[in-house]
């Protein structure tokens, strides 16, 4: 089931990315609008571990620059390509339980600092110049981990063998550096945009599902899966440079 789910995700991502190219082959009203700007936001991250590790959402900042090229209006739909270069802090924060499934005062999180490049197809509806628009965007995303940092609590509960007392005896992730710095997957989201004489203001929410793993996933490795999963809420400001 997991393999089929991953194949489905890859196929869906390719279809969403190629959809505007298919639209471009139709008869529409051409556009050559270019907007540039910047964004700031908040990420809520976790890692899909197998075997499972209980987690909370890790809250962290994100910021970056944006380039958007609008190529066509097809009926009432505005078709564009949007690329971003973002700094993103992802990772995970654990909810720690002992072997008897009782909560412990111990705390742990791992912060992964990524340089992120999403390239998304964007479909929008509404007022092209001044006024409101709603939009949907989706596409592939590439990332590279620049650095990582672990944070432990001062308390650290051990079992009788001197190892961390953890549910399912899962403690190998502590101190283990990530194996794969390059990360790739699919991102998709929706938002609203307000066009004004001072520029365009955008607010959207996105979900990223990693198709790669941060740790090795061979038969002899600790984890069979360890993919990034990130929810992002982002505010963007754009100014037109060509219309």
C-alpha positions in Angstrom: 0.0 0.0 0.0 2.8 2.4 0.9 4.5 1.8 -2.5 1.3 2.4 -4.4 0.7 5.6 -2.4 4.1 6.9 -3.3 3.6 6.0 -7.0 0.2 7.8 -6.9 1.9 10.9 -5.4 4.5 11.0 -8.1 1.9 10.6 -10.9 -0.3 13.3 -9.3 2.6 15.7 -9.0 3.6 15.2 -12.7 0.1 15.8 -13.8 -0.3 19.0 -11.8 3.0 20.3 -13.1 2.2 19.5 -16.8 -1.4 20.8 -16.6 -0.6 24.4 -17.5 1.5 23.2 -20.4 -1.6 21.5 -21.7 -3.6 24.6 -21.3 -1.0 26.6 -23.2 -1.8 24.5 -26.3 -5.4 25.7 -26.2 -6.7 29.0 -27.6 -6.5 31.6 -24.8 -5.6 35.2 -24.3 -1.8 35.5 -24.0 -0.2 37.3 -21.1 3.5 38.2 -20.4 3.2 39.5 -16.9 6.1 39.2 -14.5 5.9 39.9 -10.8 8.7 39.6 -8.2 8.6 39.9 -4.4 9.3 38.3 -1.1 7.5 36.1 1.4 7.5 35.3 5.1 5.7 32.6 7.0 5.4 29.9 9.6 6.0 26.1 9.1 4.6 23.2 11.1 6.8 20.2 10.5 7.0 16.6 11.3 8.8 13.5 9.9 6.9 10.4 8.8 8.9 7.7 10.7 8.5 4.0 10.3 8.7 2.6 13.0 6.6 5.4 14.4 7.9 8.1 16.7 5.2 10.2 18.5 5.6 13.9 17.6 4.1 17.3 18.0 4.3 19.9 15.1 7.6 21.7 15.2 6.9 25.5 14.7 9.5 27.4 12.8 10.0 30.4 10.5 10.4 30.6 6.7 11.2 33.5 4.3 12.3 33.9 0.7 12.0 35.5 -2.7 9.4 34.9 -5.4 9.2 35.1 -9.2 5.8 34.7 -11.0 5.2 34.6 -14.7 1.6 34.8 -15.9 1.4 33.4 -19.5 -2.3 33.1 -20.4 -5.9 33.7 -19.5 -8.0 30.6 -20.5 -11.7 31.4 -20.2 -11.8 32.8 -16.6 -8.6 31.1 -15.4 -5.2 32.9 -15.2 -2.3 30.4 -15.7 1.1 31.2 -14.3 4.3 29.6 -13.2 5.6 30.5 -9.8 9.2 29.8 -8.5 10.5 30.6 -5.1 13.9 30.4 -3.3 13.2 30.0 0.5 15.0 29.4 3.7 12.9 26.9 5.7 13.4 25.4 9.1 11.9 21.9 9.2 12.4 18.8 11.4 10.4 17.2 14.3 9.6 17.6 17.9 8.9 14.5 20.0 6.2 13.6 22.4 8.2 11.3 24.7 6.7 8.3 26.5 8.4 5.5 28.4 8.2 1.8 27.6 5.0 1.6 29.6 3.4 4.3 27.4 3.5 6.9 30.2 4.5 10.5 29.3 7.9 11.7 30.5 9.2 15.3 31.2 12.0 14.7 28.6 12.0 16.9 25.5 13.7 16.6 22.2 13.6 18.3 18.8 15.7 18.2 15.6 15.8 21.4 13.5 16.8 21.0 9.8 17.7 24.2 7.9 16.8 23.9 4.2 17.3 26.0 1.1 14.1 25.2 -0.7 13.1 25.6 -4.4 9.4 25.0 -5.2 8.4 25.4 -8.9 4.6 25.5 -9.0 1.9 25.8 -11.6 -0.7 28.4 -10.5 -4.3 28.7 -11.5 -6.2 31.8 -10.4 -9.7 33.2 -10.7 -11.0 36.7 -10.0 -9.9 40.3 -10.7 -6.7 40.5 -12.7 -5.7 44.0 -11.7 -7.2 45.5 -8.6 -9.4 43.4 -6.4 -9.5 39.8 -5.1 -8.4 36.6 -6.6 -8.5 33.0 -5.4 -5.8 30.6 -6.5 -4.5 27.0 -6.4 -0.9 26.0 -6.9 1.0 22.8 -7.0 4.3 21.4 -8.3 7.6 19.7 -7.4 9.9 21.0 -4.7 13.6 20.5 -4.3 15.5 21.2 -1.0 19.0 21.0 0.3 19.8 20.8 4.1 22.4 23.4 5.1 22.6 22.4 8.7 20.9 20.6 11.6 20.7 21.0 15.3 19.5 18.8 18.2 18.0 20.2 21.4 17.7 18.0 24.5 16.0 18.7 27.9 18.1 18.7 31.1 16.1 15.7 32.2 16.8 12.5 30.3 15.1 9.4 31.7 17.1 6.1 31.3 16.1 2.5 31.6 17.8 -0.2 33.6 20.3 -0.8 30.8 21.4 2.9 30.7 19.5 3.6 27.4 16.8 6.3 27.1 13.5 4.8 28.3 11.3 5.1 25.3 8.2 3.7 23.8 8.9 0.8 21.5 12.6 1.1 22.5 13.0 3.9 19.8 16.0 6.0 20.8 18.5 5.4 17.9 17.6 8.7 16.3 19.3 10.6 19.1 22.7 11.9 17.9 22.3 10.2 14.5 23.1 12.7 11.7 20.8 12.7 8.7 22.1 10.7 5.7 20.4 12.5 2.9 20.8 16.3 2.6 19.0 16.5 -0.7 15.2 16.4 -0.4 12.5 16.3 -3.0 8.7 15.9 -3.1 5.3 17.5 -4.0 3.8 20.7 -2.6 0.3 22.0 -3.1 -1.9 24.7 -1.6 -4.5 27.4 -2.1 -4.8 31.1 -1.1 -6.2 34.5 -1.8 -4.6 37.6 -3.5 -5.5 41.2 -3.2 -4.3 43.5 -6.1 -3.8 47.2 -5.2 -2.0 50.2 -6.6 0.9 49.5 -4.2 1.4 45.9 -5.3 -0.2 42.5 -4.7 -0.7 40.9 -1.3 -1.0 37.1 -1.1 -1.9 34.7 1.8 -1.8 31.0 1.3 -1.5 27.6 3.0 0.5 24.7 1.6 1.2 21.1 2.3 4.5 19.4 1.4 5.0 15.6 1.2 8.5 14.4 0.9 9.2 11.6 -1.6 12.7 11.1 -0.2 13.9 10.1 3.2 16.3 11.9 5.6 17.8 8.7 6.9 18.9 5.5 5.0 16.0 3.0 4.6 17.7 -0.3 3.7 16.8 -3.6 5.3 19.6 -3.3 7.9 18.8 0.4 8.7 16.8 1.7 11.7 14.0 3.3 9.7 12.1 2.1 6.7 10.7 5.6 6.1 11.7 9.1 7.3 10.2 11.7 5.0 9.5 15.4 5.6 5.9 16.6 6.0 5.5 20.3 6.2 2.4 22.6 6.5 3.2 26.2 5.6 1.2 29.4 6.1 2.8 32.2 4.1 2.3 36.0 3.4 3.8 37.2 0.1 4.2 40.7 -1.4 4.7 41.1 -5.2 5.3 44.1 -7.4 4.9 44.0 -11.2 8.0 44.4 -13.3 6.4 43.7 -16.7 2.7 43.8 -17.7 
